[in-house]
Amino acid sequence: MLVLGGTAFLSAAVVELALERGHQVSCLNRGRRRSPAPGAELIAADRDRGEVAYAGATGEWDAVVDVTWQPAHARDAVAVLGGRSAHWAFVSSASVYADHDVPGAEEGDALLPAYGQQGPAQIELYGEAKVACEVACAEAVGDRLQVCRPGLIAGRGDPSDRFGYWPARFARPDSGDVLVPDRSEQWMQVIGVADLARWLVDSAESKTVGTFNLVGDPMPLSAMINRVQHVCGSTAAQVAVDPDWLVQQQVNFWAGPRSLPLWLPSEGYTGFGARSNKAAKAAGLQLSTLADVVKESLGFEQELGVDRERTAGLSRETEAALLAAWSARSDKPVAGPEGQS
Ligand SMILES: NC(=O)c1ccc[n+]([C@@H]2O[C@H](COP(=O)([O-])OP(=O)(O)OC[C@H]3O[C@@H](n4cnc5c(N)ncnc54)[C@H](OP(=O)(O)O)[C@@H]3O)[C@@H](O)[C@H]2O)c1
C-alpha cells in the first residue's frame, strides 16, 4: 500500500493499521513531521514539485490512499501512479457539497464548482479544491476509485482541537460552570479516526469502489455534549447561552480561536451534522459507540494536558469572562417572588 501522506492524524492511523494487518506500506511525504510508523518505508518527496515528486514510488501497488486537498497534487499523483495501482482511495470531505441545509442528504447531492484556477488553492476554497481532486481522480482511475467524504473526525492525533475541546473542558479538575451553546435543535455527527482508518484499509483489501459519506450517526449537539460530560464523569453545571448573544460577543462558530467547537449558525446548516451514512454502512462501515470515541479523544487530551492552549475553543479566561457577562447582563429575566423567572 502506498499512502500519500502517512504521518498525520488519519493517514498515520491508516499506515499503522495496514502494518498491523501485515501489509507492506510506503508513505510519500516531505518528512517534516514524525517518522512513519516503524516498518513503513518513507519515500521523501515534496508534492509541490509536480510529477517528479512520485519518481521514488516505483513498481506496482495494490492500493494507494491520497489525503491531499491540492488539485495539482491529486492530478499529478494519478497521472504518474494511476496505471500502476489496483485500487485508489481519495480522501475527500463532506465540504464538497454545495448545500448543508437538508438532513439525511446522500452522496448524489450537488457539489460546489471544482477549483479551476492555476496554482495552489487557498484554504477558503477547500471544498472547491477537494471537488477538483475528486474530478482528477475520477478521470484517471474512475474504474478503481473510492471517494471517501468524511465529516468531523475525532480521536488520537486530531490537529484541529475541535471535538477534543469538549472532553478536555469537562475533564478539567477545577471545571466550574461550563458554557455551552443553547442549540438543542442543532444536529452533529462525528466519526472516530480508528473507524475511518479501518474503513480505508478494509476498502483497500476488498477493492471497494464508489463514493461514500464517512460520517457518524447524527444526534442533537446538546445530546452529544451531555454524552461527553457523562463519559468524562463530570458533574459540572452547564450554562446554556443564547446563540445570538454569543455572536454579539464575537464567539466564533465551529472551530478556531474564541470558538465554541461544533456549534453552527442556525441558518443554512440544518443538515451539516446530519448527512446520511447509509451507503457506507451498507458497504460494511462499522461505527464505534460515541462513548468509545469520547474515551479515545479524552485520553489524547489528557496526554497533551487538558488546560493547554488550544487552536480551537474558549480559553479559561475568555470562558470565565463570558459566563460573568452572561450572568450580569441587564436584559436577563428577573426572578419573581416565587423564584420563577
Ligand atoms: N479532520 C477532519 O475532521 C476532516 C474532515 C473531513 C475531511 N478530512 C480529510 O481527512 C484527511 C486527513 O488526512 P491527514 O490526517 O493524514 O492529514 P493531512 O493534513 O491531510 O495530510 C498530511 C500528510 O500529508 C503530507 N504532506 C503535506 N504536504 C505535502 C507535500 N507538499 N508533499 C508531500 N507530502 C505532503 C504530510 O507530511 P509532511 O508535512 O511531512 O510532508 C502528512 O503526512 C484529509 O484528506 C482531510 O482533508 C478531515
The ligand as a MOL file (V3000), in Angstrom:
LIG
                    3D

  0  0  0     0  0            999 V3000
M  V30 BEGIN CTAB
M  V30 COUNTS 48 52 0 0 0
M  V30 BEGIN ATOM
M  V30 1 N -10.0840 16.4270 10.3340 0
M  V30 2 C -11.3240 16.3510 9.9100 0
M  V30 3 O -12.2780 16.4730 10.7040 0
M  V30 4 C -11.5910 16.1160 8.4250 0
M  V30 5 C -12.9030 16.2370 7.9490 0
M  V30 6 C -13.1370 15.9370 6.6120 0
M  V30 7 C -12.1190 15.5290 5.7880 0
M  V30 8 N -10.8420 15.4380 6.2680 0 CHG=1
M  V30 9 C -9.7960 14.9460 5.3860 0
M  V30 10 O -9.1870 13.8400 6.0240 0
M  V30 11 C -7.8050 13.7700 5.6380 0
M  V30 12 C -6.9060 13.8770 6.8540 0
M  V30 13 O -5.6250 13.4850 6.4760 0
M  V30 14 P -4.3940 13.5220 7.4830 0
M  V30 15 O -4.9300 13.4890 8.8570 0
M  V30 16 O -3.4570 12.4880 7.0900 0 CHG=-1
M  V30 17 O -3.7400 14.9770 7.3460 0
M  V30 18 P -3.3710 15.9500 6.1810 0
M  V30 19 O -3.0090 17.2230 6.8320 0
M  V30 20 O -4.4230 15.9910 5.1370 0
M  V30 21 O -2.0600 15.2780 5.4790 0
M  V30 22 C -0.8310 15.4740 5.9800 0
M  V30 23 C 0.1270 14.4600 5.3470 0
M  V30 24 O 0.4720 14.8700 4.0130 0
M  V30 25 C 1.8920 15.1390 3.9510 0
M  V30 26 N 2.1130 16.3190 3.0830 0
M  V30 27 C 1.5930 17.5670 3.2550 0
M  V30 28 N 2.0480 18.3870 2.2820 0
M  V30 29 C 2.8510 17.6300 1.4830 0
M  V30 30 C 3.6400 17.9300 0.3160 0
M  V30 31 N 3.7030 19.1510 -0.2380 0
M  V30 32 N 4.3510 16.9210 -0.2380 0
M  V30 33 C 4.3450 15.6660 0.2990 0
M  V30 34 N 3.6070 15.3390 1.3890 0
M  V30 35 C 2.8800 16.3200 1.9820 0
M  V30 36 C 2.2890 15.3990 5.3970 0
M  V30 37 O 3.6540 15.1410 5.6710 0
M  V30 38 P 4.7560 16.3240 5.5310 0
M  V30 39 O 4.1620 17.5640 6.0950 0
M  V30 40 O 5.9420 15.7960 6.2740 0
M  V30 41 O 5.0380 16.4350 4.0660 0
M  V30 42 C 1.4100 14.3900 6.1450 0
M  V30 43 O 1.9410 13.0760 6.0760 0
M  V30 44 C -7.5850 14.8910 4.6650 0
M  V30 45 O -7.8750 14.4430 3.3680 0
M  V30 46 C -8.6390 15.8890 5.1010 0
M  V30 47 O -8.9330 16.7970 4.0830 0
M  V30 48 C -10.5570 15.7370 7.5640 0
M  V30 END ATOM
M  V30 BEGIN BOND
M  V30 1 1 1 2
M  V30 2 2 2 3
M  V30 3 1 2 4
M  V30 4 1 4 5
M  V30 5 2 4 48
M  V30 6 2 5 6
M  V30 7 1 6 7
M  V30 8 2 7 8
M  V30 9 1 8 9
M  V30 10 1 8 48
M  V30 11 1 9 10
M  V30 12 1 9 46
M  V30 13 1 10 11
M  V30 14 1 11 12
M  V30 15 1 11 44
M  V30 16 1 12 13
M  V30 17 1 13 14
M  V30 18 2 14 15
M  V30 19 1 14 16
M  V30 20 1 14 17
M  V30 21 1 17 18
M  V30 22 2 18 19
M  V30 23 1 18 20
M  V30 24 1 18 21
M  V30 25 1 21 22
M  V30 26 1 22 23
M  V30 27 1 23 24
M  V30 28 1 23 42
M  V30 29 1 24 25
M  V30 30 1 25 26
M  V30 31 1 25 36
M  V30 32 1 26 27
M  V30 33 1 26 35
M  V30 34 2 27 28
M  V30 35 1 28 29
M  V30 36 1 29 30
M  V30 37 2 29 35
M  V30 38 1 30 31
M  V30 39 2 30 32
M  V30 40 1 32 33
M  V30 41 2 33 34
M  V30 42 1 34 35
M  V30 43 1 36 37
M  V30 44 1 36 42
M  V30 45 1 37 38
M  V30 46 2 38 39
M  V30 47 1 38 40
M  V30 48 1 38 41
M  V30 49 1 42 43
M  V30 50 1 44 45
M  V30 51 1 44 46
M  V30 52 1 46 47
M  V30 END BOND
M  V30 END CTAB
M  END
